[in-house]
C-alpha cells in the first residue's frame, strides 16, 4: 500500500482544519508522551525528572512520527506534586500518588494554592514546553493540557475514599474540588498567557465510575470552569477527554465548552458522530491496548479505517486519535502505522467517505 506524503505541516493542517478550509488529510493526534520514552532508550522515571529528557523525547517523537500535536501535559502528577503530594516514579510506568494528601477533611485548610512558576514539577514542564516550541513550534502547535479537577481531587484524597465521600460528605467534596479547580485555573492562566493551547483529561469522571447525576453535580461544573477559562484566553475550548463509558455524558461534556470531544475506544465512534453531529469536533478512538500495543500493523490499519469510516464525515470535524494514552511497550511500527493509515484513508474525506 502506497502512503501519500503530507502536503502540509501539522500546524498548517490544524489551522486549516479549524478554520473550515481545505486540508490535505484528516489530522491524527495519538496520545503519546512519556510512554514513548522507552522507544528512545529513556526510562519513564528519568523522563519525568529531567527537563532535557522531556524535550529530547517529545521533539524526537514528533520528528519520527509527525503527529499533528505536540507538548507535555501535566498528567496525574502535576497539580498534586505542586500541592505537596508524594509521587511514585516506576522505571517504566506512569507516575502515581504514593500517599493521599488529604487523609481527613480537616487537612483541606492546609492545602496549597500553587504558583505554577515555582511549585513542584510545574516549572520544569513549562520550561520543557517552551523549549519544545522553540525546537518544533514552527511546524506543530504545542499544547499544555491538565488533568481535570475531579481526577486530581480523587488522587489527593484517595479514589476509594473520595468516591465514598460523594455520598457521605458532599460539602467537603465540593470544598476540595474548589481548591483543586483554583489550582488548575492558575496553571491554565500561566500556560495560555504564554501562548500554549490547553485541554482537560478527567479520567475518573467517567460513566464507568460515577453516575450522570454525580457527574453533573461534582465533575461538570469544575470541568466547565476550566474550559471556559481556556476559551477566554485562547479563543478555543480545547480538548476534553474522559476515559471509559461516556455516552450518557456527551451532551453535558459539550456543554462544558470543549472544542474537541475525545472518545474512549470503549464507545462506538459512529454512535458518537450520530449523537453530536455538528455540535463539536470528535477525536478518537483506535484501541490503544489490543490494537496499538498488542496488534499487528494490519490491525492498526483496519481500526483506523473503521474509525474514519464511522466519523470521518462528522459535520463538526473528526481527528484520528488513540482511545486513550498509547501504552509503554507499544511498537514504533504500530504508531507509524496509525499515522500512515490516516494519510491513506483520511484522503477519502473529500470523496464522500470510505465504502
C-alpha angles and dihedrals in degrees: 000000000000115000114214114226118241115263095197136043115248090253093051091047095051093046090052092043095055093040091057092243128133117282133181100244142345113288118254120204112170113189100249123147126121095001088070092059093093090057086066096043095260125129112234090233089056091049090055093050102043125065089198092055093046090053094045095049096045095047094044092047089053093048092048101046104018097218118182095246137042141178143088122279124200096248117191096312103055107080095030090051091051089049092054104264121151111248128205118215115197115196093244105010140084116277114257140188104262096192131021113253092207109051091160130014089243083074091067094083089059096053118120125246098217136231104211091204094056114022131090120314094334098096090051092050092047091049091048092052091049091052091045090052090050090052103043107001093109088064104035139021113253117218134196108200129181139216108251124255097251092054094044092049090050090050097052094043096039115260097247093050092043093054091049090049090060087070103033104031110019095156090058090048090056091048090053091046091051092055093045091047091051088055092047090051091050090055092046090051091051100048097037090051086057090056100259123137117232144193142175132252112188106171099168091055087077134136085233088065110026138027126253088250091056092043090056093047104039109019112026100059092054096042087050092054089054095049093045089054092047091050092047092054101036106022092242131078094225128216126320118199124181119176126231125004113008104147093110090048101051098101091046092048089053089049088057087072101248115158092207127038111207112204125205116234090245087077127066114253092207090057090048092052092049091048102046102025110159094356094091147347114271126218130191164340129159111140106258097198111033094033112025098033103027104021135082129256087259090054090054092049090049095049094047090049091051093050092051091045090055101041110008090106096044104148092228092050136263133236120192112231144145116276089241137344115326104248125241110263095040110143116251090228091061092051088049089048090056091056094043093048089054090050089056106036095031089069090070093072088090093049100056100271137292117311 
